């Protein structure tokens, strides 16, 4: 049988873990800030729903990978690098996974947002037309 109490307890644990990562990991805070800035730009430019979903998906992927990376690093810190040389390699591989996801997200974000930014810079004051970007429909 489903237990609401157990579900709420699981949510509390997850929230606690998210706050722990946010407090202890600088890279997570930077990535979260970038995701927030992208969200602000998406609202400002009123980009298409499909584009918002793609941006949200890649930002979420980066944040999830950073959470996994942080957890793996903490787990490996228990083993300590001097006990086995693979510890350093595993940490580097996890960092590489986050880097690849971040670069992919930056590329996708650029492809989606740069045309809006360009239109804003070129059109200036004429940019707004009924609250939407002129010429991007």
Phi, psi and omega per residue, in radians:
X1 nan 2.531 3.127
X2 -1.310 2.425 -3.132
X3 -2.074 2.051 3.102
X4 -1.108 -0.643 -3.134
X5 -1.110 -0.765 3.106
X6 -1.140 -0.675 3.119
X7 -1.105 -0.792 3.122
X8 -1.135 -0.633 3.070
X9 -1.098 -0.724 3.103
X10 -1.097 -0.700 3.093
X11 -1.107 -0.691 3.097
X12 -1.099 -0.738 3.104
X13 -1.091 -0.773 -3.134
X14 -1.118 -0.743 3.117
X15 -1.095 -0.739 3.108
X16 -1.068 -0.717 3.100
X17 -1.141 -0.704 3.111
X18 -1.118 -0.752 3.102
X19 -1.139 -0.641 3.110
X20 -1.093 -0.800 3.116
X21 -1.117 -0.759 -3.115
X22 -1.110 -0.652 -3.127
X23 -1.333 -0.610 -2.974
X24 -1.751 -0.283 -3.045
X25 -2.020 1.911 3.141
X26 -1.054 -0.740 -3.113
X27 -1.068 -0.662 3.106
X28 -1.096 -0.744 3.130
X29 -1.123 -0.690 3.096
X30 -1.121 -0.825 -3.130
X31 -1.113 -0.655 3.091
X32 -1.155 -0.679 3.097
X33 -1.134 -0.739 3.105
X34 -1.109 -0.749 3.106
X35 -1.068 -0.702 3.087
X36 -1.118 -0.726 3.112
X37 -1.119 -0.694 3.093
X38 -1.121 -0.690 3.091
X39 -1.091 -0.718 3.100
X40 -1.101 -0.784 3.110
X41 -1.085 -0.704 3.123
X42 -1.068 -0.701 3.105
X43 -1.239 -0.739 -3.140
X44 -1.066 -0.796 -3.112
X45 -1.465 -0.154 -3.113
X46 0.873 0.971 -3.094
X47 -1.262 2.867 -3.071
X48 -1.101 2.658 -3.096
X49 -1.022 -0.755 3.128
X50 -1.053 -0.677 3.115
X51 -1.193 -0.685 3.090
X52 -1.080 -0.745 -3.141
X53 -1.102 -0.716 3.115
X54 -1.121 -0.791 3.124
X55 -1.084 -0.738 3.125
X56 -1.124 -0.695 -3.132
X57 -1.127 -0.820 -3.103
X58 -1.234 -0.622 3.092
X59 -1.137 -0.731 3.110
X60 -1.108 -0.713 3.133
X61 -1.057 -0.747 3.129
X62 -1.114 -0.784 -3.120
X63 -1.152 -0.692 3.110
X64 -1.131 -0.774 3.110
X65 -1.090 -0.634 3.105
X66 -1.156 -0.670 3.074
X67 -1.104 -0.782 3.125
X68 -1.112 -0.772 3.118
X69 -1.009 -0.776 -3.137
X70 -1.115 -0.730 3.135
X71 -1.143 -0.760 3.136
X72 -1.123 -0.727 3.117
X73 -1.050 -0.770 3.123
X74 -1.113 -0.715 3.110
X75 -1.102 -0.756 -3.133
X76 -1.218 -0.487 3.086
X77 -1.111 -0.426 3.064
X78 -1.189 -0.586 -3.130
X79 -1.342 -0.595 -3.117
X80 1.227 2.310 -3.065
X81 -1.001 -0.539 -3.080
X82 -1.225 -0.317 3.126
X83 -1.357 -0.512 3.120
X84 -2.753 2.333 -3.122
X85 -1.147 -0.378 -3.130
X86 -1.184 -0.379 -3.123
X87 -1.002 -0.834 3.131
X88 -1.096 -0.741 -3.133
X89 -1.115 -0.724 3.129
X90 -1.109 -0.763 3.102
X91 -1.054 -0.744 3.131
X92 -1.127 -0.683 3.122
X93 -1.152 -0.697 3.094
X94 -1.126 -0.736 3.097
X95 -1.102 -0.650 3.104
X96 -1.113 -0.673 3.110
X97 -1.073 -0.753 3.109
X98 -1.150 -0.705 3.126
X99 -1.090 -0.807 3.132
X100 -1.069 -0.775 3.115
X101 -1.109 -0.709 3.141
X102 -1.147 -0.745 3.113
X103 -1.135 -0.715 3.079
X104 -1.099 -0.728 3.124
X105 -1.139 -0.694 3.116
X106 -1.131 -0.716 3.113
X107 -1.112 -0.834 3.132
X108 -1.108 -0.766 3.106
X109 -1.058 -0.721 3.109
X110 -1.115 -0.772 3.133
X111 -1.070 -0.660 -3.117
X112 -1.390 -0.807 -2.975
X113 -1.533 -0.515 -3.067
X114 -1.042 -0.687 3.076
X115 -1.059 -0.625 3.095
X116 -1.187 -0.760 3.112
X117 -1.107 -0.733 3.127
X118 -1.084 -0.791 3.129
X119 -1.070 -0.673 3.110
X120 -1.113 -0.783 -3.114
X121 -1.195 -0.688 -3.089
X122 -1.289 -0.760 -3.042
X123 -1.533 -0.370 3.084
X124 0.943 -2.106 -3.063
X125 -1.145 -0.398 -3.140
X126 -1.495 0.055 -3.054
X127 -1.060 -0.747 -3.074
X128 -1.463 2.360 3.021
X129 -2.528 1.702 -3.089
X130 1.181 0.490 3.091
X131 1.474 0.003 3.137
X132 -2.130 2.771 -3.136
X133 -1.198 2.252 -3.129
X134 -1.214 2.298 3.001
X135 1.388 0.261 3.136
X136 -1.997 0.257 -3.107
X137 -1.306 nan nan
